[in-house]
């Protein structure tokens, strides 16, 4: 059983622990040890009442099913590399989950704030919104058919302000030692933009061993010293 757990990812191990009602915190080795201790294999007794009917069947009745199964298995073997791995999800209470869904509804109703005269100049269309300050600005004067301005009334619900859309609390990280003391159930990691590939790979390996989710994880080819 332990060999099967070694091939599983940390989120999959935590899902099994939640189903069994066990603690989900700790490193991957601790999760595997906790599962191996609680797993008890119970074999169902074999029903031999219909043994005569099974003996009457020929081997040819089973061959067709086996051949079809082998064909399906080898046809889908090439797709195994593209299997989707579920991302780590936070442990949220009902109030936080309801607040996150309410914030998502608020964001859908919020208009797109654009700079004044963004349609005339390409550089203005690409830049972020700025408050109009012109004396004769029609947007500042709230004239009809003008784009809306960002106001305090568009602010989202305060109880989940600053949380990632998934519900995690983002923690900025620049080295692997910054991962110490983080809670994988409520906190997620965002690696700094100026961190190189060498340190980034160390952070990836350390976060995977601790069960932490990286919000901006990259695919880096390990070449040479990496």
DAPETA-V691197 format. One record per residue. RES is the residue in one letter. SS is DSSP state (H for helix, E for strand, - for the rest). Layout:
res & ss
RES & SS
RES & SS
This chain:
res & ss
X & -
X & H
X & H
X & H
X & H
X & H
X & -
X & -
X & -
X & H
X & H
X & H
X & H
X & H
X & H
X & H
X & H
X & H
X & H
X & H
X & -
X & -
X & -
X & -
X & -
X & -
X & -
X & H
X & H
X & H
X & H
X & H
X & H
X & H
X & H
X & H
X & H
X & H
X & -
X & -
X & -
X & -
X & -
X & -
X & -
X & -
X & -
X & -
X & -
X & -
X & H
X & H
X & H
X & H
X & H
X & -
X & -
X & -
X & -
X & H
X & H
X & H
X & H
X & H
X & H
X & H
X & H
X & H
X & H
X & H
X & H
X & H
X & H
X & H
X & H
X & -
X & H
X & H
X & H
X & H
X & H
X & H
X & -
X & -
X & -
X & -
X & -
X & -
X & -
X & -
X & -
X & -
X & -
X & H
X & H
X & H
X & H
X & H
X & H
X & H
X & H
X & H
X & H
X & H
X & H
X & H
X & H
X & H
X & H
X & -
X & -
X & -
X & -
X & -
X & -
X & -
X & -
X & -
X & -
X & -
X & -
X & H
X & H
X & H
X & H
X & H
X & -
X & -
X & -
X & -
X & -
X & -
X & -
X & -
X & -
X & -
X & -
X & -
X & -
X & -
X & -
X & -
X & -
X & -
X & -
X & -
X & -
X & -
X & -
X & -
X & -
X & H
X & H
X & H
X & -
X & -
X & -
X & H
X & H
X & H
X & -
X & -
X & -
X & -
X & -
X & -
X & -
X & -
X & E
X & E
X & E
X & E
X & E
X & -
X & -
X & H
X & H
X & H
X & H
X & -
X & -
X & -
X & -
X & -
X & -
X & -
X & E
X & E
X & E
X & E
X & E
X & -
X & -
X & -
X & -
X & -
X & H
X & H
X & H
X & H
X & H
X & H
X & H
X & H
X & H
X & H
X & H
X & H
X & H
X & H
X & -
X & -
X & -
X & E
X & -
X & -
X & -
X & -
X & -
X & -
X & -
X & -
X & -
X & -
X & -
X & -
